[in-house]
């Protein structure tokens, strides 16, 4: 998938646990885990805003675009 989610990197930099972030942002740890593993199909801007506010970062610190390699099949 060309969109890489670096939420785990930001959590490590801030020395924060997933459950703590989920609680402070107001979403379930399960939904945040789906986002963290890159399995989410979408994210609300309000959720992204809350995550960025809590982690004191920019959306680009969490989301990264990497073009698919020519030999990789599309999902």
C-alpha positions as a Markdown table, in Angstrom:
| # | Residue | x | y | z |
|---|---|---|---|---|
| 1 | Unk | 0.0 | 0.0 | 0.0 |
| 2 | Unk | 1.5 | 3.4 | -0.9 |
| 3 | Unk | 0.3 | 5.1 | 2.3 |
| 4 | Unk | 2.5 | 4.2 | 5.3 |
| 5 | Unk | 1.3 | 5.0 | 8.8 |
| 6 | Unk | 4.1 | 5.9 | 11.2 |
| 7 | Unk | 2.0 | 6.2 | 14.3 |
| 8 | Unk | 4.1 | 3.7 | 16.1 |
| 9 | Unk | 7.2 | 5.8 | 15.5 |
| 10 | Unk | 5.6 | 8.9 | 16.8 |
| 11 | Unk | 4.3 | 7.0 | 19.9 |
| 12 | Unk | 7.8 | 5.8 | 20.6 |
| 13 | Unk | 9.3 | 9.3 | 20.2 |
| 14 | Unk | 6.8 | 10.7 | 22.6 |
| 15 | Unk | 7.2 | 7.7 | 25.0 |
| 16 | Unk | 3.5 | 7.1 | 24.9 |
| 17 | Unk | 1.4 | 3.9 | 24.9 |
| 18 | Unk | -1.3 | 3.3 | 22.3 |
| 19 | Unk | -4.0 | 3.0 | 25.1 |
| 20 | Unk | -3.0 | 6.3 | 26.6 |
| 21 | Unk | -3.3 | 8.0 | 23.2 |
| 22 | Unk | -6.6 | 6.3 | 22.5 |
| 23 | Unk | -8.0 | 7.5 | 25.8 |
| 24 | Unk | -6.8 | 11.1 | 25.4 |
| 25 | Unk | -8.1 | 11.3 | 21.8 |
| 26 | Unk | -11.4 | 9.6 | 22.5 |
| 27 | Unk | -11.3 | 6.6 | 20.3 |
| 28 | Unk | -11.1 | 2.9 | 21.1 |
| 29 | Unk | -7.7 | 1.3 | 21.3 |
| 30 | Unk | -8.9 | -1.3 | 18.8 |
| 31 | Unk | -9.6 | 1.5 | 16.2 |
| 32 | Unk | -6.3 | 3.1 | 16.9 |
| 33 | Unk | -4.6 | -0.2 | 16.5 |
| 34 | Unk | -6.2 | -0.7 | 13.1 |
| 35 | Unk | -4.8 | 2.7 | 12.0 |
| 36 | Unk | -1.4 | 1.9 | 13.5 |
| 37 | Unk | -1.0 | -1.3 | 11.6 |
| 38 | Unk | -2.0 | 0.3 | 8.3 |
| 39 | Unk | -5.2 | -1.6 | 7.9 |
| 40 | Unk | -7.5 | 1.4 | 8.1 |
| 41 | Unk | -9.2 | 2.5 | 4.9 |
| 42 | Unk | -9.8 | 6.0 | 6.0 |
| 43 | Unk | -9.3 | 8.4 | 8.9 |
| 44 | Unk | -11.5 | 11.4 | 9.9 |
| 45 | Unk | -9.7 | 14.7 | 9.8 |
| 46 | Unk | -11.0 | 15.4 | 13.3 |
| 47 | Unk | -9.3 | 12.2 | 14.5 |
| 48 | Unk | -6.1 | 13.1 | 12.7 |
| 49 | Unk | -6.3 | 16.5 | 14.2 |
| 50 | Unk | -6.7 | 15.2 | 17.7 |
| 51 | Unk | -3.8 | 12.7 | 17.3 |
| 52 | Unk | -1.5 | 15.4 | 15.9 |
| 53 | Unk | -2.6 | 17.8 | 18.8 |
| 54 | Unk | -1.9 | 15.1 | 21.4 |
| 55 | Unk | 1.4 | 14.0 | 19.9 |
| 56 | Unk | 2.5 | 17.6 | 19.0 |
| 57 | Unk | 3.2 | 16.7 | 15.4 |
| 58 | Unk | 2.1 | 17.3 | 11.8 |
| 59 | Unk | 0.0 | 14.9 | 9.7 |
| 60 | Unk | 3.1 | 14.3 | 7.6 |
| 61 | Unk | 4.8 | 12.9 | 10.6 |
| 62 | Unk | 2.2 | 10.2 | 10.8 |
| 63 | Unk | 1.3 | 9.6 | 7.2 |
| 64 | Unk | 3.9 | 8.9 | 4.5 |
| 65 | Unk | 3.4 | 8.3 | 0.7 |
| 66 | Unk | 5.6 | 5.6 | -0.9 |
| 67 | Unk | 4.8 | 4.8 | -4.5 |
| 68 | Unk | 4.1 | 1.1 | -5.1 |
| 69 | Unk | 6.9 | -0.8 | -6.8 |
| 70 | Unk | 6.2 | -2.0 | -10.4 |
| 71 | Unk | 6.5 | -5.7 | -9.3 |
| 72 | Unk | 4.1 | -5.3 | -6.4 |
| 73 | Unk | 0.5 | -6.4 | -7.1 |
| 74 | Unk | -2.3 | -3.9 | -6.2 |
| 75 | Unk | -4.4 | -5.1 | -3.3 |
